[in-house]
């Protein structure tokens, strides 16, 4: 799993609670441009659907929804992430054992 996949997973996990791209960028420590780029890629892949609030005073406010395809991708990326973390954990356990000897 590379950094871009980790960012995609994070955005997929937070998709339905994204207030706006700037807030998400600040929260995750990325530029708004990077968040916009990744979010648009997820939309193009069909993982996220975007709707604007027709009844909102601010017509530029959007709601991001995870599609069924997006949910499957979120599960796949989560499994990859967990496997990587397990490998890292096992490697750290091994290093710790060696240090204690």
SVG drawing of the C-alpha trace seen along z (x, -y; Angstrom):
<svg xmlns="http://www.w3.org/2000/svg" viewBox="-34 -31 55 44">
<polyline fill="none" stroke="black" stroke-width="0.4" points="0.0,0.0 1.5,-3.3 0.9,-6.8 -1.7,-7.6 -3.7,-4.5 -3.5,-5.4 -4.9,-8.9 -7.6,-7.3 -8.5,-5.1 -8.7,-8.0 -10.9,-10.0 -13.1,-7.0 -13.4,-6.5 -14.3,-10.2 -16.3,-10.7 -19.7,-11.1 -18.6,-13.4 -16.4,-15.8 -17.5,-19.3 -15.4,-20.8 -12.1,-20.1 -10.1,-22.8 -11.2,-21.4 -10.2,-17.9 -6.9,-19.2 -6.1,-20.9 -7.1,-17.8 -5.0,-15.5 -2.0,-17.8 -2.3,-17.9 -2.8,-20.8 -6.3,-21.5 -5.1,-20.8 -3.9,-17.3 -7.2,-16.6 -9.1,-17.9 -7.0,-15.8 -7.5,-12.5 -11.2,-13.2 -11.8,-13.9 -10.0,-10.7 -12.2,-8.8 -15.3,-10.4 -14.0,-9.5 -13.4,-5.9 -17.0,-5.8 -16.1,-5.3 -17.6,-8.6 -20.7,-10.4 -21.0,-14.2 -24.2,-16.1 -24.8,-19.7 -27.3,-20.8 -30.2,-22.2 -31.9,-23.6 -28.7,-25.1 -28.1,-28.8 -24.6,-28.1 -24.9,-26.4 -21.2,-25.6 -21.6,-23.2 -21.4,-19.5 -22.2,-16.2 -19.9,-13.3 -21.5,-9.8 -19.7,-6.5 -21.0,-4.3 -21.3,-0.5 -18.2,-0.3 -16.5,-2.8 -17.5,-0.6 -15.9,2.4 -12.7,0.4 -12.7,-0.9 -12.9,2.7 -10.1,3.8 -7.8,0.9 -8.6,1.5 -7.6,5.1 -4.3,4.1 -3.7,1.5 -4.3,4.1 -2.0,6.6 0.8,4.0 0.4,3.0 0.5,6.7 3.8,7.1 5.2,4.0 4.1,5.1 5.7,8.6 8.9,7.0 9.0,4.7 8.4,7.6 11.3,9.5 13.6,6.4 12.6,6.0 13.4,9.7 16.8,9.2 17.5,6.1 16.6,7.9 19.0,10.7"/>
</svg>
